[in-house]
């Protein structure tokens, strides 16, 4: 028995084996698969982008804002305690209220932020450490205030240690988390509007497939146009056009959101640096320069970072920015005068300058409110931008809409080819 | 015995000079702020003050004698430009500390007070007829000599130890307080000297001679020196049990002990620290005048009253050092 290799079938021979209905069934399946694939790819892509944007706005950016706010409240508590030590042996109720409020808010923010980072070991560890240090910090401040009531110089030493714990550890750790979330937020904003290349690839392949199917059907049935396939083609073009439009619109919203996020970031950094500047000005006066001028240098650096960034405000907050810049000028002059007075050993004037009613404190308070107002405006614009970005993707309906259009296109293709198949039954 | 005889002779010379200076001052001020009658015959020299050279081995170094480096009180200084400048200004500008409890610190009314501050008031009263005609300028340790050299302040009274290096940069009055470096520890801790602190952390101010003393101790293992920029920070470290003792001048330790009654000053003197009032180099008229006021202050009981108020509860009885002069 011998085995003979079969001769390869020629195209005409292969097509001869397929009758017309079978070929039409294959074309129908191809068309349906192509349209459904384009619909699914488009739907999933747009839904993914919408989900990224939503997660960025409601997750990472919210966490970033909370952690920055936490930093601010801790820094402000320290500035309040430091200023209280300068104003006399008895802590006024105004300072006590502000200090308690800062710590209460810090604890609430810490609790909320800790829940948000439940799956992030790095951030969880950092926030847990901050939570553990808050009682130590408050203990040191409590001892400083108690010593201050007795006019004991140890008050300054306890304040220095508390400030060192705050700036050297607690704020560093919250800064680590804020930095991580800032990167995530910036990345999330970019990702939420990044054009998905595979949508283009699948769209073109799908279009090409429908076009080829339409030509084959036309050749087999001797009809120029198949209405069903025309509908399928319109569906694919629609999906393609929708995705292009959505990505374009999202890109514009994303760009605007990035600018607003920069404003949020700047305003929160400035308000924290303002509090640090207040702290360092007070510390420089309390330790009378025995730190070789380190506090004075740190105060001046913090003052530079507290300067409102001209680029952080949109058109709606230009007036607020101008007000903040004007107030910053006053505070900067006042704080530098206090630093210089302390450098010159004029403790009477330095105390009046930084802690007294006519000193820097009122100006710092107004500047603080101005910066928070800019932050609120930027935050509102950011949320609006991210909401609009989601709308570009049909919100949470991107996937159902994509699938629905794909299914409609597939049904149209199936209907069109099935009508031709009916002629063979 | 010869030493005691020298001391008596010096005291007689000193009292005569003080009486002359006081009369001249009273005439100049027209206020009678200081009178010769204030020179007391009731000064009770203690054995410490009665010795002409309280700590000769430690206070003399090389070619410099820190105890006897200052000019004697005089009423015949030809050039009184420094004094005249202060009188014309109407206030004495004095560099002081603001955070050294008992020597120079801000009280709850934000006013300077302490042992050094009392002395500043006494000089202002003698020079200007008003104890409050003094402007205090808070100076950091590093800034004391530069502030004198650029005449930002007339005097520095800030627990400033006279030593040979400083004598080349500024002038000093006669010694107004003989401090000594000792230790501050928890009561009942059992630590009595550096030798008992082997292997333990001992806190001291960066750049101070205390650091060298800790490192040079013969204890085995040696105590570990923990350095801080401000001595008050040592108190916090001791209260937190991060260090077992603090080493610095006994006057400063006394101030820390008052802030925490669970602490006590212990041990023998590790190093003598003769305090002087610093003034710009070449201000001889001012130096002679201040020495006169100092002698008067010590003789009329002002020194003793101030000491008893600030230091006696922590350091026990004390007496003024015996003045020695270079001429």
Interface residues (C-beta under 8 A of the other chain):
Chain A: X88 X89 X147 X149 X150 X151 X152 X153 X154 X156 X157 X158 X160 X161 X286 X287 X288 X289 X290 X291 X292 X342 X344 X345 X346 X347 X348 X351
Chain B: X95 X97 X98 X99 X100 X101 X105 X106 X107 X108 X110 X136 X137 X138 X139 X140 X141 X142 X143 X147 X152 X153 X229 X230 X232 X233 X235 X236 X255 X256 X259 X260
